[in-house]
Amino acid sequence: MATTLERVKNITAELLKIDPSIIQKDSRFVEDLGAESIQSIELVAAFDEEFDIEMDEDEALSVKSVGDAVTFIDRYLEG
């Protein structure tokens, strides 16, 4: 099974239409990967669906990088 990081990278690459190999754990969605605000919302929705979780709006706003998303998702899944 793919790791959380691999799954987040694949979702991000697909939504932003970029090569997954350029996505690093410290890549920021907006500044480094070029996500626009609407795409940030789409990313949160895609993470919710992929991992069967529900991020509330405040939590979603705190997720700025691939690593933030992985940390949040892993913490949610462990809880």
BELBEL-V382571 format. One record per residue. N is the residue number from 1. SS is DSSP state (h for helix, s for strand, l for the rest). PSI is psi as a letter, one per 30 degrees, with the letter a starting at -180 (none if undefined). OMEGA is omega in whole degrees, -180 to 180 (* if undefined). Layout:
N & SS & PSI & OMEGA
N & SS & PSI & OMEGA
This chain:
1 & l & k & -179
2 & l & k & 177
3 & l & l & 177
4 & h & e & -179
5 & h & e & 180
6 & h & e & -179
7 & h & e & 178
8 & h & e & 179
9 & h & e & -180
10 & h & e & 178
11 & h & e & -179
12 & h & e & -180
13 & h & e & -179
14 & h & e & -178
15 & h & e & -177
16 & h & f & 179
17 & l & h & 178
18 & l & l & 179
19 & l & k & -179
20 & h & f & -178
21 & h & f & 179
22 & h & f & -177
23 & l & k & 178
24 & l & l & -179
25 & l & e & -179
26 & l & g & 178
27 & l & k & 177
28 & s & k & -175
29 & l & e & -176
30 & l & e & -173
31 & l & e & -174
32 & l & e & -174
33 & l & f & 174
34 & l & g & 179
35 & l & k & 173
36 & l & l & -174
37 & h & e & 179
38 & h & e & 178
39 & h & e & 176
40 & h & e & 177
41 & h & e & 178
42 & h & e & 178
43 & h & e & 179
44 & h & e & 179
45 & h & e & 180
46 & h & e & 177
47 & h & e & 178
48 & h & e & -177
49 & h & e & -178
50 & h & e & -174
51 & h & g & 180
52 & l & h & 178
53 & l & l & 175
54 & l & j & 178
55 & l & k & 176
56 & l & l & -171
57 & h & e & -180
58 & h & e & 178
59 & h & e & -179
60 & h & e & 180
61 & h & f & -180
62 & h & f & -180
63 & l & j & -175
64 & l & f & -176
65 & s & l & 177
66 & h & e & 179
67 & h & e & 176
68 & h & e & -179
69 & h & e & 180
70 & h & e & -180
71 & h & e & -179
72 & h & e & -177
73 & h & e & 179
74 & h & e & 179
75 & h & e & -180
76 & h & e & -177
77 & h & e & 179
78 & h & f & -176
79 & l & none & *
